Amino acid sequence: MFDLFQRKQGTYKDDVLSGLTVALALVPEAIAFSFLAGVSPLIGLWSAVFVGLITASMGGRPGMISGATGAVAIVAAKAVHLGELAGGEDMGLKYLFVTLILAGILQMAAGALKLGRFIRLVPHPVMIGFVNGLAIVIGLGQLGFFKKLATVTDDGTRVMEWLSGGPLALMIGLVLASMAIIHFLPKLTKAVPSALAAILLIGTLGYFGVFDTRTIADVLKDGGGDGTLSNAFPVPANLAGLSWDWPFLKTILPISLTIALVGLIESLMTLQLIDEITETRGRGNRECLAQGGANILSGLFGGMGGCAMIGQSLINIKSGGRGRTSGITAAVALALFILFAGPVIVQIPIASLVGVMFMVVIGTFEWSSLKTFGKVPFSEILVILAVTLVTVFLHNLALAVFVGVILSALVFAWESSRHVHVELVHDTPDERIYSLEGLLYFGSVRDFTDHFQARSDVMNIVIDFARARVCDLSGLEAINALAERYRKAGKNLRLRHLSPDCRHMLERAGTIVNVEVLPDDPDYTVAKLKARA
């Protein structure tokens, strides 16, 4: 998996150079997401600075890059729109401020309650679907840079059209050239990250007029700007005019909750991905706390918030960034670009950055998943496809993960309910001993009880649980109901070889379950389920 990413120990030099690469790649992404959120590009850029700096310094995953993201921008746009309806553009930013503060508080609460551990419950097929879908989304997102502004309608709608002819050919050629540099340069030298070299080489040739192609300045103009980056430092948000009553908070809270969930899920999934690539382990709960603090700080300075960026994180990992220095360098460098290097940065050809992102797409997509058809259970392929399609078509990462987890849980419940086996191991006119194998829970209790006929059975019945587990209240109730059926028939039902946790569950149930448990044999063992390959 992820063959394009080398497993290596980071150095300060690698971290600094990879951080510079990420900072350059962050510029067009932050600008594009600011348009999506309905705020100025400067807000998107400074949001990337604040979120990136806090999470890199105090987050739970060194080497992971956070900033302004599309997933958060889509939700943040709702708060901006509500504010603009209530009182114009300035009120939209105030609504966004309150939304981010509440979202940050919710994220910090999730970290304090150690809810980050739940990301471990995400099955591997969901992870594959997530990275595949996100790779496709990242790739499709780059296609927008192959368009230019055609016209502006009377209602202010900006109509884009595809490039054609020479401009399109030049754009494609530069993208391919950037990709070639990224692929082949490491075979010659690894002194400089290949992605940074591609950006600098293509950018230098474009800056000195070797060719005329679309630049970051053109992206700014297409979005309604003047093609320049303001070097203004953000100021604390002004809350004048806000009414802190329940109707206002009731409107904001659902948006804040959505931002908190989307941000945490995307961040924790990215954390797991980086863990797998680097063969190390991050700290999910610490990342929740850092993400919450970063969004609060971003809101205080009128930002649009954000979370982990899988594309930029993979650029960082591919470029050799492993430590916190890489993320800190990216955030500080981006701030310096805004303050001092705006005129130079906006002249970078967008094709070089698109080439970098396409290489990220190639490295992110789990190509081996295409070989699984016919080799793994169809249910797992279904989960992969479902998560991928939800990610691609709905652009809702949180929903995609939820769908995948629910489907995986249903598949597991269905499969395990079919694997409850009852075997008669001892049979005399006075006693029968049955061996039970499998999980006894809500999905399997029907098959379990169907194996026993109280009226036609012998006087004494023993059920051996050495290879079985009682998992929930439904399992306890099934045992109790079966015991009651034998009791009414004037017969005895007893259990033996219960595991300690099953015995503890019966003890806690107290009078809810009225069944005799035999003393355990000293040498019994409880069978453990084997994980599916």
N, C-alpha and C positions, 0 to 999 in steps of 0.2 A: 504493500500500500504506500502511496505517495513516493514513488521511486525518484521523483525529481528533487526531493528534499534530503539533503545529507544529514546524517546524525553525527553531530560534532559538538565539542565543548566550545563555548563562546569565549572571546577575548574582548578587551576594551576596544581594540581597533575594529574588530568585526562589528561590535555593538554600535560604535559611532558611525561607521560607514553605512551600515544597514539602516540606522536611524535617519541619516540624511536621505537615503533612497526612499524610505517610507514618507518622509516629510514632503518630498517632491510629488509623490503619488497621491498624497492626501489632498493637495490643492484642488484638482478638478472634482474629486469625489465630494469634498465638503461644499464646494460651490453648487454642484448638481443637487445635493440633498437640501441645501438651503432653499433653492427654487421649489423643491418638492414640498417643503414645510411652509412656504409662503413668507419667508423672511429674507433679509438682505444677505448677499454672499459673505459679508463681513461677520455676521452672526454665526453662520455655519463654520467659518474658519476659526473664529475664537472659541467656539464650542469644542472643536477638535483639539485645540490647545489645552483648554481646561480639563476636559474629560481625559485626554491622553496623558497629561502630566500627573493627575491624581492617581489614576489607575496604575500607571507604570511605577509610581513611587510606592504605593501602598497596597496594590492589588495582590491577588493570590496566584497570579500566573506570570512570572517573569518571561519576557519575550512576546507576550500578547499585546497587540495594539488596539486601543480603544479610541473612539472619536465620534463625530457626527455620522449617523447611519441612516440608511433609507427606511429601515423598519421602524425606527423611532420617529423619523421625520414625517412619515405618513400619519401616524397617530397625533403628533404634535400639531400638524396642520389643522386638525379638528378644533383644538383649543384656540389657535390663532383665528380661525374662521368665526368661532363663537364670539370671541372678543371684538372682532371687527364689526359684527352685526350689532353688538351691544354699544359700541362707541367709537368705531373707526380703527385705523391702523395702530395707533398708540395703545388703545385698549387691548388689541389683539396680543401685543407683546406682554402686557400685564397679565392677561389670562395665561399665557404660556409660562410666565414666571411662577405663578401659583401652582400650575399643573406640575412643573418640574420639581418644585420644592416638595410637594406631597408625594410624587413618585419616588424621589430620593429617600424620603422618610420610610416609605413602604419597603424599599430595597434594603435599607439598613436594618429594618425590623426583621426582614427575612434572614439576613446574615446573623443577627443577634440570636434568632431562634434556631439557627443552624439548619435552615431549610435547604441549603445548597447541596446537602447529601442526597436529596431526592433525584438529582440528575443522574446518579448512579443506576437508577431504575430504568433508564432509557436503554432498550435492547439494541443490539448491534445492527439489525436491519433498519431500524429507525435512524441510526447514525449514518448509515450508508445513504439512505434516501435523503437525509438532511444535507450532506455534503454534495451529493449529486445535484439536488435541486438548487442549492446555493451556487454551485459552479455554473449551472445554466443561467441562473438569474444574473450573476456577475457578467457572464458573456453577453447576454442580451442587453444588459445595461450599457455596454460599450458601443452598441450599434447606434445609439443616439448621437455619438460624436461623428458619425458619418452623415449627419444631416446639417443643414444650414437654414437660417431664417429666410422664409420666402416672403411673408407679408404679415402685417398686423391688421386684424379686422377692426371694425368700428367699435366693437365692445371690448377691445384690448386683447383679444386672443391672439397668441403668437403662433402662426402656422409655419411648420418646418417642412422642408423637402429634402430628398436624398441628394447627395452629391452625385455628379455625373461627369463623364468625359475625363479630361486631364486631371482636374482636382481629385476625383475619385481614385484614378489610377495612382497618382502620387501618394495619396493617403494610404492606400493598400500597400504600396511599395515600401513606405516608411515603417508601417506596422510590421511587415515581414522582415525588414532589415533589423528592427529592434528585437524581434523574436529570435532572429539568427544570432545576433550578438549575445543575447542572454543564454542561448543554448550552447554556442561554440566557444565563447571566451573562457569559461572555466577549464576547458581542455588545454588552453595555453597558459593561463595564469589565474590564480585565485587571490591575488593581492588586493583587487578591488571587486566589490560585488558586481556581477554582470549586469544586473538591472540598473544600477547607478551608472555604469559605464555607457549603457545604451541611451539613457536619458541625457547624459552629458554630451555624448558624441552627436546624437541627432539634434539636441538643443543648440549646441555650438554652431553646427552647420546652418541651422535655420536662423540663428541670431545674426550671423554674418551674411545672410542673403544668398546662400548657395541654392536654396529652393524656397518657394513661397507656398506655404501650406497653412492649414488651420492651426491656431494656437489657443492657449488658455484665454487670451484676450478676446478671441472670437466667441468662445463659449460665454464669456461675460456679456458681450454685446447681444448675443442671441437671447440671453435671459432678461434683457432690458437695461443692462448697465452701460457704462461708457467705455468699457474695455480696460479699466484700471482697477487696482486694488487700493482701497483707502488704508492708510496706516494709522487710523485712529485706534486708541486703546479703549476697550469697553468700559462703561461706567455702571455703577450699581443701578438696578432697576428702580423705577419710580412707581410706587404703589398708590399714588393719589388717585382717588376716584373709584376705588374698588369697594364694593359693599360686601362685608364678610358675614353674610347671612346664610341660612341653611339652603335656600334655593340656589344661591351661587355655588356653594360647596357641593351640593347634590349634582350640579351640572358638571363640575370639574372632576369629582372623585372617580367616576368611571373611566375618564380619559387618563387620569393619573395611574389608576390600577392597571390599565392596559399597557401604558408605557413601562411601568415597573415589571410586569410579567414578560413583555416582549424583550425588554433589555436584559433581564436576568436569564431568560431561556437562551437567547442568542449568545450571551457572554459565556454561560456555563457550557453550552454545546461547543463553542469555539475553544474553551479551556480544555475540554475533553479531547478535542481534535489535536491541539498542540501537545497535550500529554502523550498521545499516541505517537506523534511524529518524533518527539524528542526523547521518548522513553523515560519521562520523568512524571512527577505528579504535582499538580497545582492544588491550591486550597480554595475550594468553592465558596465557603462561608466568608472567608476574608475578601474574596472578589465581590461578593454581594455588598459588603460594607463599603468597599472602595467605590463601587459603581454608584451606590446611593450618595455618598459624599461628593463624588464628582458631578452628579446631576444637580445636587443642591448648589454647589459652587457655580456651575454653569448657569443655573437659573438666577442666582443672585446678580450675575453680571449680564443678564439679558440674553443668555444663550438659548440654544434649542435642544440641549441635552444630547445623549448618545449612549453607546454601549460598545462592546467588543466588535471589531471589524475583521471578519474572517479573511477577506482579500488582503488587507494591509498586514495582518498578522502572518499570513503565509509568505508575503513578500519579505517580511522581516526575517522569518525563519530561513527562507531560501538564500537570503543575502548573508546569513551567518549570525544574525542577532539572536542571542539566547538570554541575556541578562536584562535587568531593569534599566541599565544604561541605554539600551537601544530605544526603548519607549520614551525615556526622558529626553534623549537626544532628538527624537522625532518631534516631540511637542515643543521643545525649546527652539529647534531649527525652524519649525513652522511659524512660531511667534516672530522670530527674527526676519523671516521672509516677508511677513505681513508688514512689519515696522520699517524695514530698511531695503528690502530687495524686490518689492512689488513690481517695478518697471521691468526687471529682468525676468522674474518668474512668469509673468503673463506672456512672455514671448516664447516659452517652451512649446514646441510642436505637440499638439494633443496626440498625434500618432505614436510618439515614443511611449507615452503613458498607457495608451490603449494596448500597445504591444506587450508591455509589462503585465497588464491585467489579463490578456489572453494567455500568457504563459502561466499565470496563476490558475486560470481556469483549467488548463491542461493538467497541472499538477494536483489540483483539488479533486477533479472528477475521479471517482473510484471505477476505473476502467475494468477491473477484474469482476465487477458486479455484472457486466454484460456476459460473462462466461458462466454465470450461475444458473442460467435457465436450463431446466432439466436435470440439474445436479443437486439442488437443494429443494426442500419442500415448497410447493407452490404458494403456501400461506406466507412464507417469508418473502418471496418475490412480490407478492401482492402488497405487503407492508412497504417494501422499498419503493414500489411504483406509486403507491398512495401518497407517501410523504413527499416524494419528488414532485408529483403533479400538483399537490396543494401548495408547495413552496413556489413552483414556477407560475402557476396561474392565479393564485390568490395573493402571493407575495406576503403571506402571513406565516412567519416562521413558528410563532407560538402555536398557532392552530395546527400547523403541519406536524409538530412534535406531539401535540395532544392526540391528533388523529392516529399517528403511528403507535403511540403507547396504548391507546384504547384498543386498536386492532390487534396488537400483539397480545394484550391481556385476554381478549376474546378468543384468539387462536389458542393460547395456552390453556384457557379454561376448557375449550372444546376438546383439545387433544388429551389433556390429563383426565378429563371425565371419562374418556374411552379406555383408560388404562388402569381401571380398578379390577383386580383379579381376585377371585375367591376360589381356593382349592381345598378340597376335603383331604386332610392328611391323616386322620385317624377316625376309624368307624367301628363302633361296637353297638350292641343292642341298647346299651345304657348311656353311651357318651359318643359325641362326635366333636372333633376338633377341626376347625376351619382356619386356614392361613390366608390372611388378607395382605395384598400387596398394592401399594399406590397411595395417593393422597385422598383423604376423605374430607370433602368440602362441599360447598353448595352445588357445584357442577357434577359431582359424582355420587351424591347420596342416593339418587334413584336407582342407579345400577347396583349399588351396595345392598340396599334393602331388598331388591328383587331376587337376590340369591338365597334368601332365607324364607322358609315356610314354617311358621310356628306350629301349626296344627299337625302337620305330617312329620315333624322332626322328632328326634328321640328326647328323652327326659332331660339330659344335661348337654348343654352346648357351650363350647369354649371357642372364642375368636382370638387368634394369635396375631398381634399387631407388631411382630418383630420387624416386618418389612413394610409397615404402613405408618402413616402419620395422620393425626386428627388436626385439621387446620383452622376451623372456624366454628361459630355457633351452630351452623347448619349441620356440621359433622357431629357435634355433641347431641343435637336434637334427634338426629337419625339414630344414634346409639340408644338414646333414651326411649324413642318410639319403638325400636326393635325389642328392647328389654321389656317394655310394657306389653307388647304382643305375646312374648313368651310367658310372661307372668300371668296374663289372662288365660293362657292355654295350660296353666299349671306346670310350667317347665322352668328350668333355670338357665339363664344366660350369664356367662362370666367372660371377662376379658383378661388377657395376660400379655406380658412382654411389651407393655406400653413404655414409650420413651419418657425420659424425665419431663420434657416440656408438655407432652400429652397428659401425663399424670398430674402435672401442676395445673393444667387447664381444667381437668376434671375436678380437682380439689377446689379450685376457685369457683366452679359452677355450683358446688354445694348441692342443695336439694333439687336443682334443675335437672340433674342427671342422676337417676337412681339405678345404678348397676353395680354389680360386684366385680372388683378387680383382684385377680389372683396375685399372690406374692411373686415377684420376678425371679426367674432363674438367674444364678450368679454370672452365667457366661453368655447372656443374650446380647446381641448387637442390633442396632437400628440401621436399616439399609439407607444409604444416601442416594438421592437421585443423581444420575449422571447427566451432565450438561450436554445438550445437543451440539454437535459440531457445526 
